[in-house]
Amino acid sequence: DGEIAGRGLARTLNVSETGLRLETGQFFEPEQPLRITLGLDNDLVQVDGRVANSVPEDEELCRTGVMFIAFSDEAYQTYRKHFARLKSALEA
């Protein structure tokens, strides 16, 4: 319904072409929709995602897997560019 339920910061633990794993200060329900803004160097990329899983790590932190469900075309191209560069650096 487009309602903003909250805002927060998260640390990115892992990225892939189809999603990411975050460390957050809050628990999310499976299938919960999220809108995420990723800071990639000097670019901001907004993506809509859906929680795949959310597992408490301790009393303060939770690890949350998010599956991407929608990008704008421009945001998707920017994300793919940064992802390809990261992947290339890790393979070197």
Helices and strands as residue ranges (DSSP letters): E 10-15, E 19-24, E 33-40, E 43-56, E 62-71, H 73-91
